[in-house]
């Protein structure tokens, strides 16, 4: 993993609350090596958003501003809906 992806992984796994770490960090951990330049750039921009806003957008509980509604957000929304990730997030919120 190159330095740019390592930095992205760190930022993705240190979001400020566990549910966001699971989803965002999990996605980058599993797909980071396969991200193309456009997706990497979009992720870097997306991770500049406030944690709570970003989590609400990922979970489809709020509409993101157009500047953040790109490839990375769509990928995170799909990843968050996977059975395994949804179960991990539920476990965190319940206990």
N, C-alpha and C positions, 0 to 999 in steps of 0.2 A: 504494500500500500504506500503510495507516494505521500509526500508531506501535506499536500493540499487535502487529500482524502483523510489523512489522520487528523488534521485540524477540524475538518467537517464532522468526523466521527466524534471527536471530543465535544464539540459544540452541540451535537445532536444528543449526546448522552448526559449532558449537564444542563438541563433546561430549567430546573428549579422545582419540579415536582415529578413524582415517579411515573404517573400515567403518560406524561409527555416523553419522558426518557424511554419508556418501553416502546412507544410507537415510533417516535422519530429516530431514536438511537437504534432500535431494532431494524428499521428500514435501511438505514445507512450501513449498519453492520452486515446485513444480508445482501445488499445490492450495491454498496459503494464502489467496489472494484469494477462494476459493469456500467457505471454512470458515464454517459458521454459528456462532452463539454457543455452543451446546452442545459442538461439536467443539473450538472454540478453548479453552474452559474445560477440557475433558478433556485436551487437549494440554499446556496449562500445568501441570496437575497431574502428568501423566505425566513431563514433563521435569524434575521435581524428584527423580525416582528416580535412584539411582546408575547411572552409565554402563554398567558391566559387567552389572548386573542387567537394565537396560532392553534391552540388546542381546540377552541370552539370551532374554528374553521375546519379542522381535520375531522371533527366529530359531526360536522354538518349542523351545528347548533347556532351558527351565525354566518352571515354572508361576508366573505372577504372582500376587501377593496380590489378593484381590477388589477392593480399592480402586483398583488400577491396571488392572484387566481391563475396559476400557471401549471406547468408540467409537474413540478415538485409537489404541489398541494394535491393534485389529482392522484399522484402515486401514493402519497401518505393516506389519503382518504380510502383508497382501495386496500392498502395494507392494513389499516385500522379495522376494516370490516372482515378480515380473515378470521376464521374461527379461533385459531390459536391466540392471536393477538387480542381479540375481543375478550377472551377468557382471562388473559393475564391482566388486562385493564380492569375488568370486573372484580377480580380478586383483590386488586389494590384498593379499589373504592369501597369494598366491603370490609376490608379488614386490616 
